[in-house]
Amino acid sequence: MYISHFTAGKNTQIWIDKTGSVLRPGIDQLPGTNLDFSLVQNGVLFKDDKYNVTVQMPDTPLIYRGNLGYAKVKLCPHNPDQNNNTGLWSWLMNNFWETNFKASLGGWHSFEYSVYWENKKVSPHETFKKMEALNTGLISFRKK
């Protein structure tokens, strides 16, 4: 699923959460690490000065940045000003590497996405806390 059509305005930055850390791919990540693929805990935040657009992806934690054409894996440059506003895809299933499973994926699959929009200034950390709460859902117990 192509999710880069979501934007928060002209100066949109992409934010992700990786195991409790909130970062901007291509800007806050370590130089020399994989720039194409990232795992996300709860989803993606498109943030501008005024707006937040979140795409929650509880079922698809792998995202891919860039074009879908064949190319070598890109590594994060030592340039902290690297533009992180590239094409962004939700990578539904791992059919890129044929390691311990077949690269062909058949059968019935269901994926859930939620899109939220806010027009107030909220920090990325607060936004990802909300996303985590919404992705967790409601847990209930029946008392006999």
Phi, psi and omega in degrees: 000128179275118184248007181282355176290345176281138180210157178250003180140193185295320185258041183293133171243145179266131177238144175226163174242128180238106178045052175093348178260140179252127183211164175257115180301136179085349180242306185266357183271163183293136176300141178088357178270165184299123180264341184282309186250141175217143171269140177238147181281311186236333182159205185230142177244127172257112189240135174236183178296331185247332191235153171234130172238121180248141172240110180271134184227075183292338184258348187227084187279002182254128176242153179234136180250136176110196180275159182272005179289160180292130177198165174292153177295130180274142177251149181295125180287169179282008182266110182290348179270014180305129181292124180260014182258058178260178175302141184228127182239143170273115183273103189295315182220156180275091174244021182269317180250131176256083185260284182247017183203165179289147177281342177275136184235112181242177177101187182264131180222146180228134182229142182246136175227146174228136180242128179233150181229136177231142178247031176232159181281108178234137182293152177303324179297315178295320180297317180289332173295319176296317180298319179297317179296319180289325178288331180293321180081187182264127177254127181228155179231146177259127180261130181273000000 
